[in-house]
Amino acid sequence: MITARITSKGQITLPKKVRERLGVRPGEDVGFEEKEGMLVITKVVTKSPFDKWVGKLKHLEGQRSDDLVREARGHDNGH
């Protein structure tokens, strides 16, 4: 069993072996979940800012880029 000490502020340092096993690095997040009386620690995988931006454009999928440009400029398709 790997152990860690809790500070007076309720913080712990994840031991190196645990960080390596989870594949986490400084600045990344971990999640805590209770399962069957145990606490499970997992790496939180977040989307990159680019992936989040692309996700916001999902509603445009299948539309032609020239139509989108015309619409953005305020021109209708008849001109």
Secondary structure by P-SEA (a helix, b strand, c coil): cbbbbbcccccccccaaaaaaacccccbbbbbbbcccbbbbbbbbbbcaaaaaaaaacccccccaaaaaaaaacccccc
